[in-house]
Amino acid sequence: MKLYYSLFLSLLLFSYNVQAITFGGHSMVAPLKTVLVRRPDKSFAVTDCEKWHYTSIPDLAVAQKEHDDFVKILEQEGVQVLYHAEPLPEHADAIFVHDPVILTNDGAIILRMGKKLRRGEEQAIEHTLNNLGIPTLCKLHGNATSEGGDIVWLNEKTLAIGRGFRTNEEGIRQIKQAVVPLGIRVIVVELPFDQGKDACLHLQSLISVVDEKIALVYKKFLPVSFVQLLEKEGFNLIDVPEQEYATMGPNVLAIAPKVCLTITGNPETKQRLEKAGCTVYTYEGNELSLKAEGGATCLTRPLLRT
C-alpha cells in the first residue's frame, strides 16, 4: 500500500510541476505564438573575450535592458514569452536559446553543440522543455554536432541544414534519421570557412526567411546550388548589402509573415525589407548581440508557430 501511495504522490507532483503547452510549427515565418528566451545573467558578462570570441566585455546591466526591450516588442505583437531559467554558470552563450534544440510537431530534437564551451546547454534546455510538457523526440549522440543556427525551415516539408564548423556530417545524419519519417526532406548547404572555427558562422548568418516565398540573403557566402534551389522554389531573394553583413544584417526574426524583428544599425537592409512589403521592428543590441555574435533569431527558440 505504501508503494502505491508513493507512486501516486510522485505522479501528482510531476503533474503539478509540468506546465503543458501547445508546441510545433515547421516554419520560420508562420505567426509566432510562443517563444522561449533567456535573460542575460552574470555568466554573460565575460572577462575573457578571446575565449568566447566576443568583441569586448558586455555591460550586463545594459544587455539586460536591451533584452527587456526586445521581449517587449515580442509581447506587443501578441507573442507569449517564456523564460529558460535553468542554472548555467559559466555559459555566456546560453542566452542564445535557438541553438541547443530544434522543435518538430512530434517533439524536440536535442542537439549537441559544436562550440565545446556551450556543452551542457542541451541538457538544461531539455529539462525546461520537458517541464513545459514538450517531449524529446531524439538526442544527438556520439561525435555528432549541430546547432540550431544552422537549421532553416524553407517550408513545412523542407529543412535546410548548413554543414560547417558547428554542424558536422554525423549531426546531419542523425537529424535526417529523426525527421525523414515525419515526411521531411533535408537539404545540405555547405558553409564557407570565413573567419575559421572560432568565429560563429551559421547558415542563419546568411539567410532569414521572412515570408513563405521571401528570403533575406547574403549571397556572397552561399553556394550557387543553394541559391539556385531557392530560386527554383520560387523565393524572392532580398540581398543584404556588403557593408551590413558584419553588423548582422541577414539575421532577422520573422514574428509573422512579413513582420520582422532585427537589430538596429542596418538601414539599407531595413529599407529593402520594407520595399518588399515587410514591417520591420528593431531593437538596440550593442551589448546583447554585436559583442557576442548573436542576433534576433539566436535570442529566441520558437516553441509554437501556427
ABEGO torsion letter per residue (X at the ends): XAAAAAAAAAAAAAAAABBBBBBEGBBAABBBABBBBBBBBAAABBABAAAAGBABBBBAAAAAAAAAAAAAAAAAAGBBBBBBABBBBGBAAAABAAAABBBBAAEBBBBBBABAAABGAAAAAAAAAAAAGBBBABBBBEABBBBAAABBBABAABBBBBBBAABBAAAAAAAAAAAAAAGBBBBBBBBBAEAEAABBBBAAAABBBABAABBBBBAAABBAAAAAAAAAAGBBBBBBBAAAAAAGAABBBBABBGBBBBBBGBAAAAAAAAAAGBBBBBBBAAAAAAAAGBBAAAABBBABBX
